[in-house]
Amino acid sequence: MKATQNPATGVRVTPADLLRCAALYLRRHGWHQGTYYAPTTADTPTPPACAAGAIGIACAGHRVEHFSQLDPSALADYLAAMAAFVDYLDVFYPLFCIDEDGYLLDEHISPYSWNDDPARTAEQVVTALEAAADEWDRLHTDEGGNR
C-alpha cells in the first residue's frame, strides 16, 4: 500500500489473527524468556519477545513496555488475544494444584510462567500460539465459514 492510500476500514481483526501475527513475529525476530523483550538497545524496534510481548507487538504494531499505555482499542485486542491464549493453555497445558486440605484445584495457567518454564522451547511457544488461533477460529466460526 502506498503511503497516500487510506487503510481499509471495517476490517475486523480477531484474537486468532493477532495470535498468528505473534507467532510469525517470534519466527522472524526470536523468542525470549523472563521479560517481555530481550535486553537490546532502546532503538531496536524488533527485539526477541516472549509470547505476551509478541502479542503486544501484534496489537500495537511496536514494542510496548507497559500495556496500560495502549490505546483502549489496542488494549481490548491485547486482552482478547491473551484470553484466547490462556483458554488454549488451560485445555492443552492444564495446571493442577493441591490445596492445604488435599483437594485438587484446577487453576488457570499463566501464559507468563508457561512461557518462562526452563523446559519450554521457542517452537513450543510458536506452535501453541498458532494452535490457539486455530482453536479460536474453530470455536467462533459457524458452519458457513463466517466468524
C-alpha positions as CSV (number, residue, x, y, z in Angstrom):
1,M,0.0,0.0,0.0
2,K,1.3,3.4,-0.8
3,A,1.6,6.0,2.0
4,T,-1.0,8.1,0.3
5,Q,-3.6,5.4,0.3
6,N,-6.1,5.1,3.1
7,P,-6.1,1.9,5.0
8,A,-9.1,-0.4,4.8
9,T,-11.9,0.3,7.2
10,G,-14.3,-2.0,8.7
11,V,-11.9,-4.9,8.8
12,R,-12.3,-6.9,12.0
13,V,-9.1,-8.3,13.5
14,T,-9.8,-11.3,15.6
15,P,-7.8,-12.7,18.5
16,A,-6.9,-15.6,16.1
17,D,-5.3,-13.1,13.7
18,L,-3.3,-11.5,16.5
19,L,-2.1,-14.8,17.8
20,R,-0.9,-15.8,14.3
21,C,0.8,-12.4,14.0
22,A,2.5,-13.0,17.3
23,A,3.7,-16.5,16.2
24,L,5.0,-15.0,13.0
25,Y,6.8,-12.3,14.9
26,L,8.6,-14.9,17.1
27,R,9.6,-16.9,14.0
28,R,11.1,-13.8,12.4
29,H,12.6,-12.0,15.4
30,G,13.2,-14.6,18.0
31,W,11.7,-15.8,21.3
32,H,12.7,-14.7,24.8
33,Q,12.0,-15.7,28.4
34,G,12.0,-13.7,31.6
35,T,10.8,-10.4,30.3
36,Y,8.6,-9.1,27.5
37,Y,11.6,-8.4,25.3
38,A,15.2,-9.4,25.3
39,P,17.6,-6.7,26.5
40,T,18.6,-4.7,23.5
41,T,19.4,-1.2,22.7
42,A,16.4,1.1,23.0
43,D,16.4,1.8,19.3
44,T,15.9,-1.9,18.4
45,P,12.3,-2.0,17.1
46,T,12.0,-5.7,16.8
47,P,13.7,-7.5,19.8
48,P,13.2,-11.2,20.6
49,A,10.0,-11.4,22.7
50,C,8.1,-13.7,25.0
51,A,4.6,-14.8,23.9
52,A,2.9,-11.9,25.7
53,G,5.4,-9.4,24.3
54,A,4.8,-10.7,20.8
55,I,1.0,-10.5,21.2
56,G,1.5,-6.9,22.4
57,I,3.5,-6.1,19.3
58,A,0.9,-7.7,17.1
59,C,-1.7,-5.4,18.7
60,A,0.2,-2.2,18.8
61,G,2.5,-2.5,15.9
62,H,5.5,-1.7,18.0
63,R,7.1,-2.9,21.2
64,V,5.1,-2.0,24.3
65,E,6.8,-1.6,27.6
66,H,3.7,-1.1,29.7
67,F,0.5,-2.5,28.3
68,S,-1.5,0.1,30.3
69,Q,-0.2,2.6,27.8
70,L,-2.0,1.0,24.9
71,D,-4.9,3.0,23.5
72,P,-8.3,1.5,24.5
73,S,-8.8,-0.4,21.2
74,A,-5.3,-2.0,21.2
75,L,-5.7,-2.9,24.9
76,A,-9.0,-4.6,24.2
77,D,-7.4,-6.5,21.4
78,Y,-4.5,-7.5,23.6
79,L,-6.7,-8.7,26.4
80,A,-8.9,-10.7,24.0
81,A,-5.9,-12.4,22.4
82,M,-4.3,-13.1,25.8
83,A,-7.6,-14.6,27.0
84,A,-7.8,-16.8,23.9
85,F,-4.2,-17.9,24.6
86,V,-5.0,-18.7,28.3
87,D,-8.1,-20.6,27.3
88,Y,-6.0,-22.7,24.9
89,L,-3.3,-23.3,27.6
90,D,-5.9,-24.2,30.1
91,V,-7.2,-27.0,27.9
92,F,-4.0,-28.3,26.4
93,Y,-1.5,-27.5,29.2
94,P,-3.7,-27.7,32.3
95,L,-2.3,-26.7,35.7
96,F,-3.4,-28.7,38.7
97,C,-2.6,-27.7,42.3
98,I,-3.4,-29.3,45.6
99,D,-4.7,-27.1,48.4
100,E,-3.7,-27.5,52.1
101,D,-6.7,-29.8,52.6
102,G,-5.6,-32.2,49.8
103,Y,-8.2,-31.1,47.3
104,L,-7.3,-30.8,43.7
105,L,-7.7,-27.3,42.3
106,D,-8.0,-26.6,38.6
107,E,-6.1,-23.3,38.1
108,H,-5.7,-21.1,35.1
109,I,-2.2,-21.4,33.8
110,S,-0.3,-18.1,33.5
111,P,1.0,-17.5,30.0
112,Y,4.0,-15.8,31.6
113,S,5.1,-18.7,33.7
114,W,4.3,-21.1,30.9
115,N,6.5,-19.1,28.5
116,D,9.2,-18.9,31.1
117,D,9.3,-22.6,32.0
118,P,13.0,-23.6,31.7
119,A,11.9,-26.7,29.7
120,R,9.9,-24.6,27.2
121,T,11.2,-24.2,23.6
122,A,10.6,-21.5,21.0
123,E,8.9,-24.0,18.7
124,Q,6.5,-25.0,21.5
125,V,5.5,-21.3,22.0
126,V,5.1,-20.6,18.3
127,T,3.1,-23.9,17.9
128,A,0.9,-23.1,20.9
129,L,0.1,-19.6,19.6
130,E,-0.8,-21.0,16.2
131,A,-2.9,-23.8,17.7
132,A,-4.6,-21.3,20.0
133,A,-5.5,-19.2,16.9
134,D,-6.9,-22.4,15.2
135,E,-8.9,-23.2,18.3
136,W,-10.3,-19.7,18.5
137,D,-11.4,-19.9,14.8
138,R,-12.9,-23.3,15.4
139,L,-15.0,-22.1,18.3
140,H,-16.0,-18.8,16.6
141,T,-16.7,-19.8,13.1
142,D,-20.2,-21.1,12.0
143,E,-20.8,-23.9,9.5
144,G,-20.8,-21.4,6.7
145,G,-17.3,-20.3,7.5
146,N,-18.4,-16.9,9.0
147,R,-16.9,-15.5,12.1
